[in-house]
Amino acid sequence: MATYDFTPKANSLSDLPSVGGNNVVGTLETTGALSMFLISLKSTSNGDDTALDLKTANDGAHGSLYDLILREVAPLMAHAVDGTTGVMSVVVDSHANTAASIASRIEALSGVGTDTTVEAAASFAVTA
């Protein structure tokens, strides 16, 4: 049970779903300047959509491709699926990152193709 000293209401100047008590179950809520993205890394730039194997993709001079991506994007949190799917998720500062800017920066790394996609996340799950 929550007790309020006031009745929370949305500000009439704002259409944000998380302002003052009008949160909606089933939507992604944040109280900070955060965005989440789902990244599908591809090794091709020809429409073949060949997934990158992050476990074995390696730049001999700079470490794993995964390390390079983490340095480039500088996420607050990240997770890559353990396998050959090329799928990873990141939580980033929303002021400095968009799906397009992340895709452009990642695609500039050697070994990453322009078939790579970056999508804004609509939800997340945490497992132990």
QUIKA-V548675 format. One record per residue. N is the residue number from 1. RES is the residue in one small letter. SS is DSSP state (@ for helix, = for strand, . for the rest). PHI is phi in whole degrees, 0 to 359 (999 if undefined). OMEGA is omega in radians with two decimals (none if undefined). Layout:
# QUIKA-V548675
n:N res:RES ss:SS phi:PHI omega:OMEGA
n:N res:RES ss:SS phi:PHI omega:OMEGA
This chain:
# QUIKA-V548675
n:1 res:m ss:. phi:999 omega:3.12
n:2 res:a ss:. phi:251 omega:3.08
n:3 res:t ss:. phi:243 omega:-3.13
n:4 res:y ss:. phi:244 omega:3.01
n:5 res:d ss:. phi:276 omega:-3.14
n:6 res:f ss:. phi:209 omega:3.07
n:7 res:t ss:. phi:268 omega:-3.11
n:8 res:p ss:. phi:294 omega:3.11
n:9 res:k ss:. phi:223 omega:3.04
n:10 res:a ss:. phi:287 omega:3.06
n:11 res:n ss:. phi:291 omega:-3.09
n:12 res:s ss:. phi:296 omega:3.13
n:13 res:l ss:. phi:271 omega:-3.05
n:14 res:s ss:. phi:241 omega:3.03
n:15 res:d ss:. phi:251 omega:-3.14
n:16 res:l ss:. phi:289 omega:-3.12
n:17 res:p ss:. phi:288 omega:-3.06
n:18 res:s ss:. phi:252 omega:-3.12
n:19 res:v ss:. phi:267 omega:2.93
n:20 res:g ss:. phi:55 omega:2.95
n:21 res:g ss:. phi:94 omega:3.11
n:22 res:n ss:. phi:251 omega:3.09
n:23 res:n ss:. phi:293 omega:-3.08
n:24 res:v ss:. phi:237 omega:3.07
n:25 res:v ss:. phi:299 omega:3.14
n:26 res:g ss:. phi:97 omega:3.07
n:27 res:t ss:. phi:245 omega:3.12
n:28 res:l ss:. phi:274 omega:-3.10
n:29 res:e ss:. phi:248 omega:3.02
n:30 res:t ss:. phi:215 omega:3.05
n:31 res:t ss:. phi:250 omega:3.12
n:32 res:g ss:. phi:229 omega:3.13
n:33 res:a ss:. phi:274 omega:-3.08
n:34 res:l ss:= phi:238 omega:3.00
n:35 res:s ss:= phi:225 omega:3.08
n:36 res:m ss:= phi:239 omega:-3.13
n:37 res:f ss:= phi:226 omega:3.02
n:38 res:l ss:= phi:256 omega:-3.08
n:39 res:i ss:= phi:248 omega:3.05
n:40 res:s ss:= phi:248 omega:-3.06
n:41 res:l ss:. phi:277 omega:-3.14
n:42 res:k ss:= phi:239 omega:-3.13
n:43 res:s ss:. phi:267 omega:-3.05
n:44 res:t ss:. phi:246 omega:3.08
n:45 res:s ss:. phi:229 omega:-3.04
n:46 res:n ss:. phi:232 omega:3.14
n:47 res:g ss:. phi:87 omega:3.12
n:48 res:d ss:. phi:286 omega:3.13
n:49 res:d ss:. phi:54 omega:3.13
n:50 res:t ss:. phi:283 omega:-3.08
n:51 res:a ss:= phi:295 omega:3.07
n:52 res:l ss:. phi:276 omega:3.05
n:53 res:d ss:. phi:270 omega:-3.08
n:54 res:l ss:. phi:293 omega:-3.14
n:55 res:k ss:. phi:290 omega:-3.06
n:56 res:t ss:. phi:250 omega:3.14
n:57 res:a ss:. phi:295 omega:-3.02
n:58 res:n ss:= phi:216 omega:3.00
n:59 res:d ss:= phi:257 omega:-3.03
n:60 res:g ss:. phi:307 omega:-3.09
n:61 res:a ss:. phi:273 omega:-2.99
n:62 res:h ss:. phi:240 omega:-3.13
n:63 res:g ss:= phi:103 omega:-3.09
n:64 res:s ss:= phi:289 omega:3.08
n:65 res:l ss:@ phi:298 omega:3.08
n:66 res:y ss:@ phi:302 omega:3.08
n:67 res:d ss:@ phi:300 omega:-3.14
n:68 res:l ss:@ phi:297 omega:3.13
n:69 res:i ss:@ phi:296 omega:3.13
n:70 res:l ss:@ phi:298 omega:3.10
n:71 res:r ss:@ phi:293 omega:-3.11
n:72 res:e ss:@ phi:290 omega:-3.06
n:73 res:v ss:@ phi:275 omega:-3.11
n:74 res:a ss:. phi:51 omega:-3.11
n:75 res:p ss:. phi:287 omega:3.01
n:76 res:l ss:. phi:286 omega:3.06
n:77 res:m ss:= phi:213 omega:3.10
n:78 res:a ss:= phi:210 omega:3.06
n:79 res:h ss:= phi:210 omega:3.05
n:80 res:a ss:= phi:244 omega:3.10
n:81 res:v ss:. phi:293 omega:-3.14
n:82 res:d ss:. phi:280 omega:-3.12
n:83 res:g ss:. phi:165 omega:-3.07
n:84 res:t ss:. phi:256 omega:-3.07
n:85 res:t ss:. phi:279 omega:-3.09
n:86 res:g ss:. phi:72 omega:-3.08
n:87 res:v ss:= phi:261 omega:3.04
n:88 res:m ss:= phi:217 omega:3.12
n:89 res:s ss:= phi:237 omega:3.11
n:90 res:v ss:= phi:223 omega:2.95
n:91 res:v ss:= phi:247 omega:-3.04
n:92 res:v ss:= phi:227 omega:3.02
n:93 res:d ss:= phi:292 omega:-3.07
n:94 res:s ss:. phi:286 omega:3.12
n:95 res:h ss:. phi:288 omega:-3.01
n:96 res:a ss:. phi:251 omega:-3.01
n:97 res:n ss:. phi:222 omega:2.97
n:98 res:t ss:. phi:229 omega:3.10
n:99 res:a ss:@ phi:301 omega:-3.12
n:100 res:a ss:@ phi:294 omega:-3.11
n:101 res:s ss:@ phi:290 omega:3.11
n:102 res:i ss:@ phi:293 omega:3.14
n:103 res:a ss:@ phi:301 omega:-3.12
n:104 res:s ss:@ phi:299 omega:-3.12
n:105 res:r ss:@ phi:291 omega:-3.13
n:106 res:i ss:@ phi:290 omega:-3.12
n:107 res:e ss:@ phi:295 omega:3.10
n:108 res:a ss:. phi:283 omega:3.12
n:109 res:l ss:. phi:282 omega:3.14
n:110 res:s ss:. phi:299 omega:3.11
n:111 res:g ss:. phi:100 omega:3.12
n:112 res:v ss:. phi:255 omega:-3.12
n:113 res:g ss:. phi:266 omega:-3.13
n:114 res:t ss:. phi:282 omega:2.99
n:115 res:d ss:. phi:285 omega:3.12
n:116 res:t ss:. phi:300 omega:3.10
n:117 res:t ss:= phi:237 omega:3.07
n:118 res:v ss:= phi:230 omega:-3.11
n:119 res:e ss:= phi:234 omega:3.04
n:120 res:a ss:= phi:295 omega:-3.12
n:121 res:a ss:. phi:282 omega:3.10
n:122 res:a ss:. phi:257 omega:3.13
n:123 res:s ss:. phi:196 omega:3.05
n:124 res:f ss:. phi:209 omega:3.10
n:125 res:a ss:. phi:225 omega:3.12
n:126 res:v ss:. phi:241 omega:3.11
n:127 res:t ss:. phi:238 omega:3.14
n:128 res:a ss:. phi:265 omega:none
